[in-house]
Amino acid sequence: MTDVTKGIVAAKRFAELIRSGCVGWDPSRRRVVLGLLATLGLTLAEQAVPVARAADAPLVMGIFPRRQATLTTELYAPLAAYLSRELGREVRLVTAKDFDAFWAGVEQQRFDIVHYNQFHYVRSADKYRVIAHSEEFGVGTVAGALYVRKDSGINTISQLRGRKIVFGGGTDAMMSYILPSYLLLQAGLQPADYESVFAKNPPNSLISLFHGQADASGAGDILIDLPVVRDAMDTSTVTRLGMTERVLHLPWAVRKDMPKALSVRIQALLVGLKASENGRAILARAEMTGFGVARDVDYDPHRRIIRKVMPTIAMPR
């Protein structure tokens, strides 16, 4: 029971005592006190209304533009509906046309629940608390990779010097830019040693490589297995040139000011999805196989790599 509710209850009980004569005041004083208590009760009730309204407000679930906006909505709408049903509260699904627009939403804390990449999370850890990570193809980790066409004659990363490399999404794409850039650094190549171009999103980076628009592609190692990629190209024509260490997969987080009980409930609902047939159908629609529990410390390996690639980027804890 909140302090506001306790105040209302106490005022009502005291008023009943006065009305019943248990408090021995003369009628005129009794009317004055009853009037004051009525005003107090009204004031307390008015204070309680915004609290109730805030509790009933929709929860906004933001999904980063890993795929096209229309496809993102199709994939995650069943998950939003499931959370709405189980929480007894609308969960409103939103996405963005590109990474810049999405990141603006993160910075302005427009999202109550947010699914984004690892770079987004470590940069917003002062505003959001990670609760889960994605599992795809039965695994909860992912690696960054560099791909080339099999007929390119390129066999080592060092051969990419002076070549054109297409990355997906932008410089904030963890799997499709930061991790592949880390691979290039490990091979002794600085950004000035090759030409960087960017596709609209990660899948398009591989598709661009397939169509001969670049000499190599930076992408997550599992990207090539996604239906959106397999349906758009012959994946047998490309091969991995190199791959990074495996790190925890894409995070799901909630606003840090979200009540702990609500965040724990959301976490349990996500992690528990793979335990039921209906849950597995929701996961399959989102092209996932499950959720795992995640903590902030699980993203320390990502922080280490980001510091190597982007030494000036601030990463709050």
Secondary structure, DSSP 8 states (H G I E B T S, - for coil): --HHHHHHHHHHHHHHHHHHTSS---HHHHHHHHHHHHHHHHHHHHHHHHHHHHHHS-EEEEE--SS-HHHHHHHHHHHHHHHHHHHTS-EEEE--SSHHHHHHHHHTT--SEEE--HHHHHHSTTTEEEEEEEEBTTBSEE-EEEEEETTS---SGGGGTT-EEEEES-TT-IIIIIHHHHHHHHTT--GGGSEEEEESSHHHHHHHHHTTS-SEEEEETTGGGSHHHHTTS-GGGEEEEEE---EE--EEEEETTS-HHHHHHHHHHHHGGGGSHHHHHHHHHTT--EEEE--GGGGHHHHHHHHHH-TT-----
